[in-house]
Amino acid sequence: MSTCNNSMFKHWLKNTLNKILQKESLLETLECLSEEITQKYPNIKIWFTRKYGKRLSYITGNGREHFLPPVKIDISKNYSAFIENLSVVPEKEAEILVSLFKVVLGLYDAE
């Protein structure tokens, strides 16, 4: 990753953290986060789910449908994110996003 892209990603991450830390609920935070991510990466679709038994229930998401198989990311025991077209996100940035998802759930004591 070039220094310029690294710097731009850090700036985006800092601004996104500031926005999501102002939200009052997990739902509002995930809505804001999915919106920020799809603004940065307009060619992806992201949504969050919560597991109830064997059923996954949609929480929120953002982005345009690409009709590509989504990548499922298990964030915790009961929460997952699905991302279509994840390949457009640089690998290191994708790893940081997964860590950010875990931090967000930790802030709301969501397992």
N, C-alpha and C positions, 0 to 999 in steps of 0.2 A: 504494500500500500504506500503510495507516495505521501510525502510530508504534507502536501496541499490537501489531499483527500483526508488524511488523518486529522488535520486541523479543522477541516470543514465538518467532519463527523463529530469531533469533540464539541464544536460550537453547537451543532444540532442537538447533541445529547444533553448538553448543559441547558439549553432552552427548553427541551422537552421535559427534563427533570423538574425544572422550575414550574412548568405548567401543571404537570401531573401531581406535584406535591401540594398544589392549592385545591385539589379536588377533595370532596367530602366523603365519597363512597367508592367502593371498589368498582361499581358499574360506571360511574362518572370517570374514574381514572382509566379504566380500560377503553372507554369510548374515546377519550382524549388521546390515549396512547395509540390506538389503532388509526385515528385520524392523522396524527403526526407522522406515523410510519408510512402511511400511504401517500402523504404529501411528499415525503423524502424519496420514496420509491413508488412512483405512480403506476408502475407495471406489475404490482403485486396486489393480491387480495388477502386480507387477514381477518380471522375471526377467532373469538375465544369461546370455550365451552366449559361447562361444569358437569361432572359425572354424578349421576344419581343411580346407584346400583350399576347396571350394565348400560344404561342410557346416557348419551351425551346431550346436554341441553345447551342450545345456543344462548350466549350472553349478549355479545355485541361484536361488531366488526365493521370493516370499511374496505373500500376498493371495488374495482370493476372486475366482473367475471371474466376469466380467461379460459375457462373450460380445460384446465390442466389439472392433473392429479395433485391435490394438496399434500404438503409435507405436514405430518402431525408431530407436534412438539409437546411432550409431556412436561408440564411446568411443575406440577406437584401430583400428589396422590389423586386429587379430584379435579384438577384444572388442566386444560390443554389449549394450545393455540394451533390453528391450521393456517398455513400460508401457501397460496398458489403462486407459482413462478418465483420461488425463493432463490433460484439460481442467479437472479439479477442483483442480489445483495452480496457484496463481498463477504467471503467466509468469516473473516475476523469480526466484521460488523454484525453478522448474523449471530455469532457466539455472544457478543456483547448484548444484543437484543434479547436473547434467551435469558441471560443473567438479569437483565432489567425486568423481564417478566417475573422472575423469581423474587426479586426485590419488591416489586409491587404487591405480589401476593403476601409476602412477609409483613408488609406495612399494615395489612388488613387481617392478619392472622388467619389467612385462608390456606387450608391444607390441600 
